[in-house]
């Protein structure tokens, strides 16, 4: 598991590489987590945590960022609905599902309603497409 620095940054939705709420990019020593500016710091925190967990698991299991990005972009271009990582064919499906479980657990611990949070995220991403 390589040592590296993570930087989390909130960015305008339009600056993402493809339609998403969170993304991780980087190199061997420096990695960036980019999260859409949704006007809700707690929601942004939850998306960032999801990305950090997913990234760490993928790094530990040797799943390349390139394979993830290629899958995500192809998924979006295919017109399929939902999160690319929810697709069982995603190279990081297991890691995504685990990160989502932690994300929802944190959501509850913050006193937020998971259904309302999930609905907000889905509506936010739909508006940006």
Beta strands, then each sheet from edge to edge (+ up, - down):
strand 1: 5-11
strand 2: 22-26
strand 3: 30-36
sheet 1: 1+ 3+ 2-
end
